Amino acid sequence: SRTEYYPDVLWGQIVAEVSDGRANKVCRKAKEIYIKFPSYSKIIDWGIQLNQNSVNGKKLNCIVTFAEQKLRLQRLSWSGLADKALEEISSLQKKAMTSQQFEVDELMVNYLLQEGYVDQAQKTLAKYSESRKGDYDYLMLLGKTYSRSTEPLKGVEYYYQASKATNKTSLASAALFQSGFLSYFVQDY
């Protein structure tokens, strides 16, 4: 069972692995602390690009996936470091290639929704209304956004559209569940 001391233990292992030059073990442990404990005091100054961070002056050459960055940002917000999360999302926005822009904007929309800025989230998504109108991820994000707005019935519709936009049964089922749940939730008795 993990305890409150786990980040300290993990950090100690990372420092030992770095000094021993074991890159593969360093990366596995560095990713874990980077994703699961972003508010840990010894890594609080780390940025979103794990390969740009260092341990005892030695740069980590560890690559993280977009999904891992997404988890880190979520945990930063949950631990009360929403400003740092916004700073890291802004950093990604500046470096994002055109092909990555939607994924980075997806991070921004999730951040905005978490912080209660539904109108700004809708504006961020508006630029994709034509280019992504049949895209499952886009429609699910619209559903989520509108479910938190003053127009939740639009959220129901977007979730339903998302269910039709995918061939994967599990994704369609998840979208239909969201549509049905939101529909039930907003019923006027």
LONUMAR-168687 format. One record per atom (N, C-alpha, C): z, y, x. Coordinates in steps of 0.02 Angstrom, whole numbers, plus 50000, padded with zeros to 5 digits. Layout:
N
ZYX...
//
This chain:
189
500004994150042500005000050000500005006350044499595010950025499555017150064500125021850045500375025250094500935029750083500735036850100501205041250093501085048250111500945049050186501125043850224501015044150296500335041650318499955039050271499315036050288498845040850325498775047150304498335051650342498565052450415499225052650426499485053150495499305046950536499375041050505499205034850539498455034650553498055036550504497335036650512497125041450567497435047350568497285052250620497465049450689498035046250695498235043250759497725038050782497465034150736496945029250753496305032650776496125037950742495515041650760495575044450831496145047550845496255050350912496215044950965496515039150951496505033550999495795031051008495415030350955494725027850959494275032750996494385039150985493985044251021494125043851095494755043251114494915042951186494665036451218494605031151178494345024751204493575024451200493265029351167492535029651163492225024551115492595022451064492325017651016492035021250956491405023250962491075027450912491035024350842490875017850839490805014850772491465014750733492015013350767492665013350734492895020450718492725025150762492895032150751492575034550687491935033150679491575035650621491845032850555491995026450554492265023450493492915026950472493345028050520493995031050506493935038650494493485041750532493375048950522493085050350453492635045950430492355046750363492905046050310493355041250321493885040150272494335046250265494535049050322494985054950318494605061050294493965061550312493535067150291493445067150216493345061250186493215060650114493875060650074494335056550093494935055350052495505060350063495525063350121496075067950137495825074550167495375078050132495085084150162495595089850170496165089250136496675094450143497195092850197497095087250232497555085350286497565090750339498155092650360498235098450404497845098150470497755092250497497415091650562496645092250555496385091750494495665092350485495475098050437495955102150421495845107450372495275112250393495155112650458494625117050482493945113550487493915107150471493285103550472492825106250417492185106150431491685108350382491335102550349490845104150309490495099150269490065094450311489835096650369489435092450413489895088850461490035082550446490515078750487490305078450560489655077950573489425077550643489515084050682489715089350649489845095750683490595096650697491005092150673491725092650683491935088850746492535090450769492755087250831493485084950827493645080350872494325077750880494505078650953495035082450967495245083751036494665086251079494265090651052493715093651089493085089251094493095083251067492515078851070492175078851001491535080851002491165081250940491045074250910491135073750845491005067450810490255066950796489965061450812489255060450797489195055850737489535057650685489555053450625489155056850569488735053050539488305055550484488615053350418488635057950370488875056350304488315057050253488355053250200487865053650148488025059450101487535061050060487645066250010488205064249962488225057949943488745055449898489435056249929489485055149995490125056050029490325063350032489835067750042489975074950040490215077049971489905074149920490085075749851490815073749837491015067849861491705065549852492195070249889492005072249949492435076849988492545083349949492005086149923492055092549888492485091849825492415086349791492815085149732493555084849750493715081249804494415080749825494685087349852494265091349883494485097949905494705102049845494295102049793494475105749732495115103149701495175096549697495765093549666496395095149705496335096249770496935097649810497065105149816496765109049773496905116249771496515120349821496005117449850495605121049900494895122649873494885125349812494245126849780493835131949820494175136649851493815141649892493465138349951493795133649982493495130050038492905125850013492985122749955492435118849926491825123349914491945129249886491395133949874491065136049940491465137249990491205139050057490755133450084490965127250076490575121650101489935120550060489975121649994489365121149953488875126649973489125132649984488695138250006488355136650072488725133450117488445131350181487865126450170487965121750125487425116950110486825120350078486945125250035486395128850003485955132450054486265135250104485885138950155485445134350197485675128050206485315123450249484865118550212484905118550145484545113650105483795114750108483435109250116482715109450111482535109650037481925111550022481705112149953481825105649914481695099949946481775093549913482515091949898482975095249931483685094049921484015099249875483635104249855483935109849819484285107849754483985103349716484315101349653484985098049667485015093549716485635090149731486185094949751486005100049790486495105049811486705109349751486215111049709486385114849649486815110749601486725104149602487145099649562487875100249585487985100649650488655101649676488945108249652488525113449654488745120049632488915120049557488505116849517488635116449445489295112849432489405107249465490035103649456490635107949477490555111649532491085116249553491205121549500490665124649475490735129949425491065127349361490875121349340491175118449280491915117049291492085114549349492785113049365493205119349365492895124749386493265131149389493215135049323492835132449274492795135649208492235140649199491755140849244491205145549240490585142349209490635140749145490105137149110489455141149107489505147649094488895151749090488515151849156488875152349211488545152349276488235145549290488555140249268488285133549277487625132849239487615135449177487005135249137486445139249171486605144949198486095148949233485825145349294486255141949330486045138149389485555132649370485685129449313485245123949291484605126349258484605132549233484025135149197483375134949238483425135749303482815135849344482465129149348482795123849325482505117149327482245114849259482245119349210482075117349141481385114249135480915116349176480245113349173480155107649223480365108749284480235103849337480645097449329481195097649294481625091749288481765089849215481375092249169481535091249098481585083949076481275079349111481325072349093481745068349142482125071749184482525068549236483225066749210483415060549218484055058049194484645062149221484665063149287485235066749317485285073949291484715077149285484695084049259484955084249186484715079649145484915079549075485655077849067485905073349108486625071849106487045077949126486805081549175487165087549197487145092949143486575093549109486535098249053487015096148997487035089548984487495087148933488215088848950488395087849012489075089449035489215096849029488725100849049488805108149046488885110648975488455108448931488495110648861489095107648825489335101948846489935099048814490535103548826490505107748876491065112248892490935119348869490385120248834490195126948812490375128048738490145133548711490245134948640489705131448598489255127748631488725124148596488735116648613489275113148596489335106148617488805101548585488525103448529488005099248498487375098848542487255104048581486715103748630486865098448683487495097848700487715092648747487565085748720487705084748655487555078348623486815076848630486395081748616485665080848620485435079348691485695082948740485495081748809485715074848833486305072648814486515065848832486045060748800485855061948737485405057348703484725057148738484475063048756483835063448793483885059648859484445060148892484545056548956484505049048945484765046748889484735039448875484015037148868483585041448845482875039748836482475040648901482765044148949482405045949011482475040649066482835035349053482935030249105482745023349080482535019249127482385012249111482975007649124483485010349157484075006349174484555006149114484695000149092485124999249034485815002149044486095001349104486775003749116486795011449113486285014749139486265022049136486165024449064485705021149029485575022948959486205022048918486565016648931487185015248894487705020648908487765022748971488245027948989488075034548953487435036248951487215042348918487335042048843487185036248813487315035448741488055035848725488465032948768489185033448758489405040748758489175044548808489365051648812489125055348750488515053948728488235057148669488655055548607488805049148599489195047048541489905049748542490225049548600490905052048606490935059548591490475063248620490465070448610490305072048537489845068448508489675069448437490295068348393490655062948406491265061548369491785067048380491845069248441492345074148460492245080848425491615082848415491475089548387491365089348311491445083548280491345083148207491825087948172491555091148120491955095648080492165091948016492785090048012493025086347953493205090947897
//
